[in-house]
Amino acid sequence: MKINFFKYQGAGNDFILIDHTMSPLENIDNSLIEQLCHRRFGVGADGLMFVTKHKDYDFEMHYFNADGNLGSMCGNGGRCIVAFAKHLGLIEKETNFLAVDGPHYARISENGEWVDLQMIDVNIINKDNEAYILNTGSPHYVALQSDLKNFDVFTEGKNIRYNNIYSEKGINVNFVEDKGDYLFVRTYERGVEDETYACGTGVTAVAMAMAKHKNQTGHIKTDIKVLGGDIKIEFDYDGNVFTNVFLCGPAKLVFEGEVE
């Protein structure tokens, strides 16, 4: 059987997307997903998503990590799936869809290549020594790091992800360098088990952690640079709860094709 797929990327975070609106999602072959995401023996991607119908929302998002396992919320994946839904004719300028962490609202540009995705509210930030720990749909570790350009993100990120505290459930590890006008972020992602060019829930967590670190409150806009490009984060923070959180950035179709 041939499977029609679409390849999208959001700031270098790339995904395989499959339209599954005409039939229920069942009997998922996790090994096939892992194979399709493999960068040498498959299409190559940080994750794979299915779009399905939902009676109460425009569509439902099902996200699988590159290792083939069902994943938690993926922010850049969420933006890409909104662009894909527009491509499929499911939505036009805005949408309300369902993901694993609950409902999400998003708005999309006319050309379908820029998406502002509303993320969940966050009211808990913990500390692990000097690092910040929070969940923005996926669990994140945020640590400040100087000379991040030359830092060994893979080795240090893997060490934290697999240490005695986090190894069982896993955690995404973000390193951030404050450049003044923007934040430079690099991320080691669980499920991919490598550094990725961008992580949407990760940069959202970083922006929140830095707001808390700097004792900032009010309406906050943060420019972030990742290996794959530029992302913007916007939210309201009263010192206790982050609300009206938006992850804003590109979501572009790379190509489409068929696999057996």
Sequence and secondary structure as in RCSB ss.txt:
>XXXX:A:sequence
MKINFFKYQGAGNDFILIDHTMSPLENIDNSLIEQLCHRRFGVGADGLMFVTKHKDYDFEMHYFNADGNLGSMCG
NGGRCIVAFAKHLGLIEKETNFLAVDGPHYARISENGEWVDLQMIDVNIINKDNEAYILNTGSPHYVALQSDLKN
FDVFTEGKNIRYNNIYSEKGINVNFVEDKGDYLFVRTYERGVEDETYACGTGVTAVAMAMAKHKNQTGHIKTDIK
VLGGDIKIEFDYDGNVFTNVFLCGPAKLVFEGEVE
>XXXX:A:secstr
  EEEEEEEETTEEEEEEE TTS   S  HHHHHHHH TTTSS  SEEEEEEEETTEEEEEEEEETTSSB    H
HHHHHHHHHHHHHTS SSEEEEEETTEEEEEEE TTS EEEEE   B   EEETTEEEEESSSEEEEEE SSGGG
S HHHHHHHHHTSTTTTTT  EEEEEEE SSSEEEEEEETTTTEEES  HHHHHHHHHHHHHHTT  EEEEEEEE
ETTEEEEEEEEE SS EEEEEEEEE EEEEEEEE 
